[in-house]
Amino acid sequence: MLQGQKEHALCIKTIRQETALLMQKNSTLPCLTSAFLFCLLIAGAAYCLIELAVYITGRLVTSLTAAVITEIVLIVCGILLFLSTLMPLWLAKLRMAGLLWQEQEPLSQEIFYYFTSFSRYRRAWRTGAVAVLLFALPVAAVIGLFSGALHLYSEVLSIYFSAPVAVLLLILLLLLAIVISVGVLFFGGIYIAFAAVAVGNEQLKLRVAFVLAVRAGKRHIKEIFVFSLRSLLWLALSLLTVGVLFVLWFSHFYNLSYMRLSMALVSLESESIDSCGIKEETV
């Protein structure tokens, strides 16, 4: 497994300091920024392709039933395109972050690592699918909470109650949604290390990687929660710069600190794993 220094394993402040030091190396930012820009380029191309498909089908479809079926097909195709292109690239960028922690300087072509063989691509596809599902579940729950509160206000509260009472009940519902969302964020951190474990240990089956990540997450859920809150704060600040800070700094800082955190978490749970570090897969 990815190897971390035990004396600083669970210190979030130390992890951030170590990440900041790694970011100061001359090769770190150019390596990760070029990889991220390439991912953005592929994302833009995929978006344009989907929009072109939407435009063409919109011109050809005439009935409502066909429109619904076409929309479902396009959504499925969009998800498959995302998993087939962007996720392997993102996992490769995460792997590059792991190599940097191993005091190696990844070459620019490392971004294509999971496209170099079918076995690597298949593992990346499966890892990406699981990671997206694990991310989508809490996000969908939070969105459902707030949209449900707003829908309940517009469809029920605003009709059967006076305006002041309806607004007060809406505020209470939103506060309840915030509290539950914090709980979702807290417990959702249990499996945060899954992608790092899967990327850093190609000899492990994904099921084993998930179990190992969950075991580590359960024991150190408070530290993970603090890390997640700070990351969300930095994300909000970076978005205030119209994404410039996100592209040039935060996305790389998060990848590196996330990988370092996973190294610290799982190294305590996985003393029996002999193969450490990011290893080339034998095909």
C-alpha positions as CSV (number, residue, x, y, z in Angstrom):
1,M,0.0,0.0,0.0
2,L,1.0,3.6,-0.3
3,Q,3.4,4.2,2.5
4,G,3.2,7.1,4.9
5,Q,5.2,8.4,7.9
6,K,3.5,7.0,11.0
7,E,4.5,9.9,13.3
8,H,2.4,12.3,11.2
9,A,-0.2,9.8,10.0
10,L,-3.3,11.4,11.4
11,C,-2.2,15.1,11.7
12,I,-4.2,17.0,9.1
13,K,-2.0,20.1,9.7
14,T,1.2,18.1,9.0
15,I,-0.3,16.6,5.9
16,R,-1.1,20.0,4.5
17,Q,2.4,21.2,5.4
18,E,4.0,18.3,3.6
19,T,1.7,18.9,0.6
20,A,2.7,22.6,0.5
21,L,6.4,21.6,0.5
22,L,5.8,19.2,-2.3
23,M,3.9,21.8,-4.3
24,Q,7.0,24.1,-4.1
25,K,9.2,21.7,-6.0
26,N,9.8,22.9,-9.5
27,S,8.5,19.8,-11.3
28,T,5.2,19.4,-9.3
29,L,3.0,22.1,-10.6
30,P,4.0,21.9,-14.3
31,C,3.4,18.1,-14.2
32,L,0.0,18.2,-12.6
33,T,-1.2,21.3,-14.4
34,S,-0.5,20.0,-17.8
35,A,-2.2,16.7,-16.9
36,F,-5.3,18.7,-15.6
37,L,-5.4,20.9,-18.7
38,F,-5.4,17.8,-20.9
39,C,-8.3,16.4,-18.8
40,L,-10.2,19.7,-19.3
41,L,-9.6,19.5,-23.0
42,I,-11.0,16.0,-23.2
43,A,-13.9,17.0,-21.0
44,G,-14.7,19.9,-23.4
45,A,-14.5,17.6,-26.4
46,A,-16.8,15.1,-24.8
47,Y,-19.3,17.9,-23.9
48,C,-19.3,19.2,-27.4
49,L,-19.9,15.7,-28.7
50,I,-22.8,15.2,-26.4
51,E,-24.3,18.6,-27.4
52,L,-23.9,17.8,-31.1
53,A,-25.8,14.5,-30.5
54,V,-28.5,16.4,-28.6
55,Y,-28.8,18.9,-31.5
56,I,-29.0,16.2,-34.2
57,T,-31.5,14.0,-32.3
58,G,-33.6,17.1,-31.5
59,R,-33.9,17.9,-35.2
60,L,-34.8,14.3,-36.1
61,V,-37.1,13.3,-33.2
62,T,-40.8,14.2,-33.7
63,S,-42.8,12.3,-31.1
64,L,-42.8,12.6,-27.3
65,T,-42.1,9.0,-26.7
66,A,-39.1,9.0,-29.0
67,A,-37.9,12.2,-27.3
68,V,-38.0,10.5,-23.9
69,I,-36.3,7.4,-25.1
70,T,-33.6,9.5,-26.9
71,E,-33.0,11.6,-23.8
72,I,-32.5,8.4,-21.7
73,V,-30.1,7.0,-24.3
74,L,-28.1,10.2,-24.4
75,I,-27.8,10.3,-20.6
76,V,-26.6,6.7,-20.6
77,C,-24.1,7.5,-23.4
78,G,-22.9,10.6,-21.6
79,I,-22.2,8.6,-18.4
80,L,-20.4,5.8,-20.4
81,L,-18.4,8.4,-22.2
82,F,-17.4,10.0,-18.9
83,L,-16.4,6.7,-17.4
84,S,-14.5,5.6,-20.6
85,T,-12.5,8.8,-21.1
86,L,-12.3,11.2,-18.1
87,M,-12.2,8.7,-15.3
88,P,-9.1,6.8,-16.5
89,L,-7.4,10.2,-17.1
90,W,-8.3,11.4,-13.6
91,L,-7.1,8.2,-12.0
92,A,-3.8,8.5,-14.0
93,K,-3.4,12.1,-12.6
94,L,-4.0,10.7,-9.2
95,R,-1.4,8.1,-9.8
96,M,1.0,10.8,-10.9
97,A,0.4,12.5,-7.5
98,G,1.3,9.2,-5.9
99,L,4.5,9.0,-7.9
100,L,5.4,12.5,-6.7
101,W,5.0,11.3,-3.1
102,Q,7.4,8.5,-4.0
103,E,10.0,11.1,-5.0
104,Q,9.6,10.3,-8.6
105,E,9.1,12.7,-11.5
106,P,6.2,11.4,-13.7
107,L,6.6,11.9,-17.4
108,S,3.8,13.7,-19.3
109,Q,2.8,10.5,-21.0
110,E,1.9,9.0,-17.6
111,I,-1.6,10.6,-18.1
112,F,-2.2,7.8,-20.7
113,Y,-1.1,5.1,-18.2
114,Y,-4.5,3.3,-18.1
115,F,-4.8,3.3,-21.9
116,T,-1.6,1.4,-22.4
117,S,-3.2,-2.0,-21.9
118,F,-6.6,-3.6,-21.8
119,S,-6.2,-4.9,-18.3
120,R,-5.2,-1.5,-17.0
121,Y,-8.0,0.2,-18.8
122,R,-10.5,-2.4,-17.5
123,R,-9.4,-1.8,-13.9
124,A,-9.5,2.0,-14.4
125,W,-13.0,1.7,-15.8
126,R,-14.2,-0.4,-12.9
127,T,-12.5,1.8,-10.3
128,G,-13.9,4.9,-11.9
129,A,-17.4,3.4,-11.9
130,V,-17.2,2.6,-8.2
131,A,-15.7,5.9,-7.3
132,V,-18.4,7.8,-9.2
133,L,-21.1,5.8,-7.5
134,L,-19.6,6.4,-4.1
135,F,-19.4,10.1,-4.8
136,A,-22.9,10.3,-6.4
137,L,-24.8,8.7,-3.5
138,P,-24.1,11.3,-0.8
139,V,-24.3,14.2,-3.4
140,A,-27.7,12.9,-4.6
141,A,-28.9,12.6,-1.0
142,V,-27.9,16.2,-0.2
143,I,-29.5,17.5,-3.4
144,G,-32.6,15.5,-2.7
145,L,-32.9,16.9,0.8
146,F,-32.8,20.6,-0.3
147,S,-34.9,20.0,-3.4
148,G,-37.4,18.1,-1.3
149,A,-37.6,21.0,1.2
150,L,-38.2,23.5,-1.6
151,H,-40.7,21.3,-3.3
152,L,-42.6,20.7,-0.1
153,Y,-42.7,24.5,0.5
154,S,-44.1,25.3,-3.0
155,E,-46.5,22.4,-3.2
156,V,-47.8,22.2,0.4
157,L,-46.6,24.8,2.9
158,S,-47.3,27.9,0.7
159,I,-50.8,26.6,0.0
160,Y,-52.1,25.4,3.4
161,F,-50.3,27.8,5.7
162,S,-50.0,31.6,5.8
163,A,-46.9,33.2,4.3
164,P,-45.0,33.8,7.6
165,V,-45.7,30.3,8.9
166,A,-44.8,28.7,5.6
167,V,-41.5,30.6,5.4
168,L,-40.7,29.7,9.0
169,L,-41.4,26.0,8.3
170,L,-39.2,26.3,5.2
171,I,-36.3,27.7,7.2
172,L,-36.7,24.8,9.7
173,L,-36.7,22.3,6.9
174,L,-33.6,23.9,5.4
175,L,-31.8,23.8,8.8
176,L,-32.7,20.1,9.1
177,A,-31.4,19.5,5.6
178,I,-28.1,21.2,6.6
179,V,-27.8,19.1,9.7
180,I,-28.5,15.9,7.8
181,S,-26.1,17.0,5.0
182,V,-23.3,17.4,7.6
183,G,-24.0,13.9,8.8
184,V,-23.9,12.6,5.3
185,L,-20.5,14.3,4.8
186,F,-19.3,12.9,8.1
187,F,-20.2,9.3,7.4
188,G,-19.5,9.5,3.7
189,G,-15.8,9.9,4.5
190,I,-15.6,6.3,5.5
191,Y,-14.7,5.2,2.0
192,I,-12.7,8.3,1.0
193,A,-9.5,6.4,0.5
194,F,-10.9,3.9,-2.0
195,A,-9.6,5.5,-5.2
196,A,-6.1,6.0,-3.7
197,V,-6.0,2.4,-2.5
198,A,-7.1,1.1,-5.9
199,V,-4.6,3.3,-7.8
200,G,-1.7,2.6,-5.5
201,N,-2.2,-1.1,-5.3
202,E,-2.8,-2.7,-8.7
203,Q,-2.3,-6.2,-7.2
204,L,-5.4,-5.8,-5.0
205,K,-8.8,-6.7,-6.1
206,L,-11.2,-3.8,-6.0
207,R,-13.4,-5.5,-3.3
208,V,-10.3,-5.8,-1.1
209,A,-9.3,-2.2,-1.8
210,F,-12.8,-1.0,-0.8
211,V,-12.8,-3.1,2.4
212,L,-9.4,-1.8,3.3
213,A,-10.4,1.8,2.7
214,V,-13.6,1.4,4.7
215,R,-11.7,-0.2,7.6
216,A,-9.3,2.8,7.7
217,G,-12.1,5.3,7.3
218,K,-14.1,3.9,10.2
219,R,-11.2,4.2,12.6
220,H,-10.3,7.7,11.5
221,I,-13.6,9.3,10.5
222,K,-13.1,12.4,12.5
223,E,-9.8,13.3,10.8
224,I,-11.3,12.6,7.4
225,F,-14.2,14.9,8.3
226,V,-11.9,17.7,9.2
227,F,-10.0,17.2,5.9
228,S,-13.2,17.2,3.9
229,L,-14.4,20.4,5.6
230,R,-11.2,22.2,4.9
231,S,-11.1,21.0,1.3
232,L,-14.7,22.2,0.7
233,L,-13.7,25.6,2.1
234,W,-10.7,25.9,-0.2
235,L,-12.9,24.7,-3.1
236,A,-15.4,27.5,-2.4
237,L,-12.6,30.1,-2.3
238,S,-11.1,28.8,-5.5
239,L,-14.5,29.0,-7.3
240,L,-14.7,32.7,-6.3
241,T,-11.8,33.3,-8.7
242,V,-13.9,31.9,-11.6
243,G,-12.0,28.6,-11.4
244,V,-8.5,30.1,-12.0
245,L,-7.3,29.2,-8.5
246,F,-8.9,25.7,-8.9
247,V,-7.0,25.0,-12.2
248,L,-3.7,26.5,-11.1
249,W,-3.5,25.4,-7.5
250,F,-6.4,23.8,-5.6
251,S,-7.1,20.8,-7.8
252,H,-3.4,19.8,-7.5
253,F,-3.2,20.6,-3.8
254,Y,-6.3,18.4,-3.2
255,N,-5.0,15.5,-5.2
256,L,-1.7,15.5,-3.4
257,S,-3.1,16.0,0.1
258,Y,-5.9,13.4,-0.6
259,M,-3.2,10.9,-1.7
260,R,-1.1,11.7,1.4
261,L,-4.0,11.4,3.7
262,S,-4.8,8.0,2.2
263,M,-1.2,7.0,2.6
264,A,-1.4,7.9,6.3
265,L,-4.8,6.2,6.9
266,V,-4.3,2.9,5.2
267,S,-0.6,2.4,6.2
268,L,-1.9,2.0,9.8
269,E,-4.5,-0.6,8.7
270,S,-2.4,-2.5,6.2
271,E,0.8,-3.5,7.9
272,S,0.6,-7.0,6.3
273,I,0.7,-5.8,2.7
274,D,4.3,-6.3,1.5
275,S,4.1,-4.5,-1.8
276,C,4.4,-0.7,-1.1
277,G,4.2,2.2,-3.5
278,I,2.9,2.6,-7.0
279,K,4.0,-0.4,-9.1
280,E,3.9,-1.1,-12.7
281,E,1.4,-3.8,-13.6
282,T,2.7,-6.9,-15.3
283,V,0.6,-7.6,-18.4
